[in-house]
Amino acid sequence: MAVGKRVGNDMILSIESSCDDSSISITEIKTKKLIYHKKISQELEHSKYGGVVPELASRLHAVALPAILEECTQWFGELKAVAVTNAPGLAVTLIEGVVMAKALSITLNIPLLPINHLKGHIYSLFIEKEVQFPLTVLLVSGGHTQVIEVVSHEMMNTVATTMDDSYGESFDKVSKMMGLGYPGGPLIEKLALGGDSSRFTFTVPLWQSPLIAFSYSGLKNQVRLAVEANEAEDYPDIAASFQKTATDHLIQKLKKYFKTSKPERFAIVGGASANLYLRSEIEKLLAPHKAPLFLAPLEFCSDNAAMIGRAAIEEFVRDNFTNYNEIVVNPRCKL
């Protein structure tokens, strides 16, 4: 498909539906300015189940995305591309966004830009900004825990990942054990503020292993036993001890990694990057290296279309377009 003349007000419409947040943004290509952004969360609907129900999430996207799109029609004449998250994520929710993107591509005669959700999180650091690469990134979310060496837009290498549960997922599961609700990250963090992090001694995962990798299934089981053996008044101490151990695990593996790959710039991205305890511990870790810490604004830590739009600009200027009948959904895709 032909791309129109690139002038100052050329824009990209971006769609994010990889999990339980319906989001659309409009980003100006030349200035990188975020013209419009809206997100509708499904947290309330899923909280009663203690986690995301994929089929319910898909149905809610089918209602929310068209409602948001109605607010964007004023910019349709200035759109030069439509970007959409196509991987990774929940297959049934990714499809909702991709179907909408295809329809817009055909109707408006503009090309498609498929965006990797993980790459989007990296670009959440640079919404309305120029990129600063190279960069070592810790991505922590409900579905991912990994360390990524970002050399350039085209070269992003995952050097460590989780062997089972993710950092964010473990918070959600511990919250469910305690009957606190979903999403668990903010709830556990808040509960931990009133707890004693030294009361329960949980074993740091893989602490004797030479592997630079992550694992949270064993820690999750330790916490389950503690919850079952104690009363509700002990939950703040359990939450604080869990949060400390979960974060200590990240710090220990990063220390091991930094022995051979010292960070010049370091970033934390993903929904769990909003955890203030994690942020403070990473700052302590980086102090001896004098490496600056990059963080996305809190409103852009969790899934959102603004980060997809920022990543889409980089794809647009490289002409990395995909025909509407060639775009595919890849739930388990990596960087």
C-alpha positions in Angstrom: 0.0 0.0 0.0 1.2 3.5 -0.8 2.2 5.8 2.1 1.1 9.4 1.8 3.4 12.4 1.9 5.1 12.6 5.4 4.3 16.0 6.8 4.3 17.4 10.4 0.8 16.3 11.2 1.0 12.7 9.9 -0.1 10.4 12.6 -0.3 6.7 13.6 -3.3 5.1 15.4 -2.2 2.3 17.7 -4.3 -0.4 19.3 -3.4 -2.5 22.4 -5.4 -5.5 23.5 -2.8 -8.1 24.5 -4.5 -8.9 27.9 -7.1 -7.1 29.9 -6.6 -3.4 29.0 -8.4 -1.9 26.0 -6.3 1.0 24.7 -6.0 3.3 21.6 -3.6 6.1 21.0 -2.8 8.7 18.3 0.8 9.7 17.9 2.3 12.3 15.7 5.1 10.8 13.6 7.5 13.7 13.2 7.3 15.2 16.7 6.5 11.9 18.6 3.8 13.9 20.4 1.0 11.8 22.0 -2.1 13.5 20.6 -4.6 11.2 22.1 -4.6 8.2 24.5 -7.3 6.3 26.3 -7.3 3.0 28.2 -10.2 1.1 29.7 -9.2 -1.3 32.4 -11.1 -4.6 33.0 -9.7 -5.0 36.5 -13.1 -4.8 38.2 -14.6 -7.4 36.0 -11.8 -9.9 36.5 -11.1 -9.2 40.2 -14.0 -11.6 41.3 -12.1 -14.4 39.6 -8.7 -13.6 41.0 -7.1 -13.2 37.6 -7.8 -12.6 33.9 -10.4 -14.8 32.2 -9.4 -14.8 28.5 -12.9 -15.3 27.0 -14.4 -12.5 29.3 -11.5 -10.2 28.4 -12.1 -10.8 24.7 -15.8 -9.9 25.0 -15.0 -6.8 26.9 -12.5 -5.7 24.3 -15.2 -6.1 21.6 -17.2 -3.5 23.5 -14.5 -1.1 24.7 -12.3 -0.8 21.6 -15.1 0.5 19.3 -16.2 2.9 22.0 -12.7 4.4 22.2 -12.3 4.4 18.4 -15.4 6.6 18.1 -13.4 9.4 19.9 -10.6 9.2 17.3 -12.6 9.8 14.0 -11.5 13.4 13.9 -7.9 12.3 13.1 -8.7 9.7 10.5 -7.8 12.0 7.6 -4.3 12.5 9.1 -3.5 8.8 9.7 -0.6 7.3 7.7 -0.6 3.9 9.4 -2.4 1.8 12.0 -0.3 -0.1 14.5 -1.5 -3.0 16.6 0.0 -5.4 19.2 0.0 -8.8 17.5 2.4 -10.7 19.9 2.8 -11.9 22.6 -0.3 -12.1 24.7 -3.7 -13.9 25.0 -4.7 -15.2 21.6 -8.4 -14.3 22.0 -7.7 -10.7 23.1 -4.9 -10.1 20.5 -7.4 -11.0 17.8 -9.8 -8.3 18.9 -7.2 -5.6 18.3 -5.9 -7.2 15.0 -9.4 -7.5 13.5 -10.0 -3.8 14.2 -6.6 -2.8 12.8 -7.3 -4.8 9.6 -10.7 -3.1 9.2 -9.1 0.4 9.6 -6.3 -0.5 7.2 -8.8 -1.5 4.5 -11.3 1.3 5.1 -8.7 4.1 5.3 -6.3 2.6 2.8 -3.4 2.8 5.2 -0.7 0.2 5.9 -0.4 -1.9 9.0 2.4 -2.0 11.6 2.4 -5.1 13.8 4.1 -4.4 17.1 5.7 -6.8 19.6 4.2 -6.1 23.0 7.6 -6.5 24.7 9.2 -4.0 22.4 6.4 -1.7 23.2 7.2 -1.8 26.9 10.8 -0.8 26.1 9.5 2.2 24.2 7.3 3.2 27.1 10.5 4.8 28.4 10.6 7.2 25.4 7.0 8.4 24.9 7.3 11.9 23.4 11.1 11.5 23.7 14.1 10.5 21.6 15.5 7.0 22.4 18.7 6.5 24.3 20.3 3.2 23.3 22.2 1.0 24.2 20.3 0.1 27.3 20.0 -2.8 29.7 16.3 -3.5 30.5 14.7 -5.5 33.2 11.2 -6.3 32.0 8.9 -7.3 34.9 5.2 -7.9 34.3 2.4 -10.4 34.9 3.6 -12.6 32.0 7.3 -11.8 31.7 10.5 -11.5 33.7 13.6 -11.0 31.6 16.7 -9.0 31.1 17.1 -7.6 27.6 20.2 -6.0 26.1 18.9 -3.3 23.8 21.6 -2.4 21.3 19.3 -0.7 18.7 15.7 -0.9 17.5 16.7 -3.9 15.3 18.9 -5.6 17.9 17.4 -6.6 21.2 18.8 -9.7 22.9 17.1 -11.5 25.8 19.9 -12.6 28.1 17.9 -14.0 31.0 14.3 -15.0 31.5 12.0 -16.9 33.9 11.9 -20.6 34.0 8.3 -20.7 35.3 6.2 -17.9 36.9 7.0 -14.3 36.4 7.7 -11.6 39.0 4.3 -9.9 38.5 2.5 -13.2 38.3 3.8 -14.3 41.6 2.4 -11.1 43.2 -1.0 -11.9 41.7 -1.0 -15.5 42.9 0.1 -14.5 46.5 -2.7 -11.9 46.5 -5.2 -14.6 45.5 -3.9 -16.9 48.3 -4.7 -14.1 50.8 -8.1 -13.3 49.3 -7.0 -9.8 48.5 -8.2 -9.6 44.8 -6.7 -8.7 41.4 -4.4 -7.2 40.3 -2.2 -8.4 43.1 0.9 -6.2 42.7 -0.4 -3.0 44.2 -2.4 -4.9 46.9 0.6 -6.8 48.1 2.9 -3.8 47.9 0.4 -1.8 50.0 -0.1 -4.6 52.5 3.7 -5.0 52.8 4.1 -1.4 54.0 2.7 -2.4 57.4 4.7 -5.6 57.6 8.0 -6.9 59.0 10.0 -8.2 56.0 12.4 -10.2 58.3 9.7 -12.2 60.2 9.3 -15.0 57.6 12.5 -16.4 56.1 11.7 -17.5 52.6 14.5 -19.1 50.5 15.7 -16.9 47.6 15.1 -18.9 44.4 18.1 -20.3 42.6 20.4 -18.7 45.1 23.0 -21.4 44.8 22.6 -21.8 41.0 25.1 -20.4 38.6 22.3 -19.8 36.1 21.4 -16.2 35.3 17.7 -17.0 35.2 14.6 -16.5 37.3 12.1 -18.8 39.0 9.1 -18.0 41.3 7.2 -21.3 41.5 9.1 -22.4 44.6 8.8 -19.1 46.4 5.1 -19.1 45.6 4.7 -22.5 47.3 6.7 -21.3 50.4 4.3 -18.4 50.7 1.3 -20.7 50.3 2.4 -22.8 53.2 2.9 -19.7 55.4 -0.5 -18.4 54.5 -2.1 -21.7 55.4 -0.2 -21.9 58.7 -1.0 -18.4 59.9 -3.9 -16.0 60.5 -4.9 -12.9 58.6 -3.2 -10.6 61.0 0.1 -12.2 59.9 -0.5 -11.4 56.2 1.3 -8.0 56.3 4.5 -9.7 57.5 4.1 -12.5 54.9 3.5 -9.9 52.2 6.6 -7.9 53.2 8.8 -11.0 53.5 7.6 -12.3 50.1 8.1 -8.9 48.4 11.7 -8.7 49.8 12.6 -12.3 48.8 11.0 -11.9 45.3 13.0 -8.7 44.8 16.2 -10.1 46.3 16.0 -12.8 43.7 16.1 -10.2 40.9 18.9 -8.3 42.6 21.1 -11.4 43.2 20.8 -12.5 39.5 21.5 -8.9 38.2 24.6 -8.7 40.4 25.8 -11.9 38.8 25.1 -10.6 35.4 26.8 -7.3 36.1 30.1 -9.1 36.9 30.5 -9.7 33.1 28.3 -7.0 31.6 28.5 -3.7 33.5 25.5 -1.5 32.8 25.9 1.9 31.1 22.2 2.7 31.3 19.6 0.6 33.0 15.8 0.5 32.9 12.9 -1.2 34.5 9.7 -1.6 32.4 6.4 -3.5 32.5 3.5 -3.4 34.9 5.5 -4.5 38.0 8.1 -1.7 37.4 5.6 0.5 39.3 6.6 -1.3 42.5 8.4 1.4 44.6 10.3 -1.2 46.7 11.7 -2.7 43.5 12.7 0.7 42.2 14.5 1.6 45.4 16.4 -1.7 45.5 17.5 -1.3 41.8 18.7 2.2 42.6 20.9 0.8 45.3 22.2 -1.9 43.0 23.1 0.7 40.3 24.8 3.2 42.6 28.3 1.7 42.5 28.1 1.5 38.7 27.0 5.1 38.4 24.5 3.9 35.8 21.4 6.1 35.3 18.0 4.4 35.9 15.3 4.9 33.3 11.7 4.5 34.3 8.5 5.0 32.4 5.9 7.4 33.9 3.6 5.4 36.2 0.6 5.8 33.9 2.6 4.0 31.1 4.1 1.1 33.1 1.2 -1.2 32.5 -0.1 -2.2 29.1 -1.1 0.8 27.0 -1.4 2.0 23.4 0.9 5.0 23.8 4.0 2.7 24.1 2.8 0.8 21.0 2.5 4.1 19.2 6.0 5.1 20.2 7.4 1.8 18.9 5.3 2.1 15.8 7.1 5.3 14.8 10.4 3.4 14.6 8.8 0.8 12.4 7.1 3.5 10.2 10.3 5.3 9.4 11.9 2.0 8.4 8.9 1.1 6.2 8.3 -2.1 8.1 4.7 -2.4 6.9 2.6 -5.6 6.7 -0.3 -6.2 4.4 -3.6 -6.7 6.2 -3.9 -10.3 5.0 -0.4 -11.2 6.2 -0.5 -10.0 9.8 -0.7 -12.9 12.3 -1.3 -13.3 16.0 1.5 -15.0 17.9 0.7 -15.4 21.6 4.0 -16.9 22.6 6.3 -14.8 20.4 9.5 -13.4 21.9 11.6 -10.4 20.9 
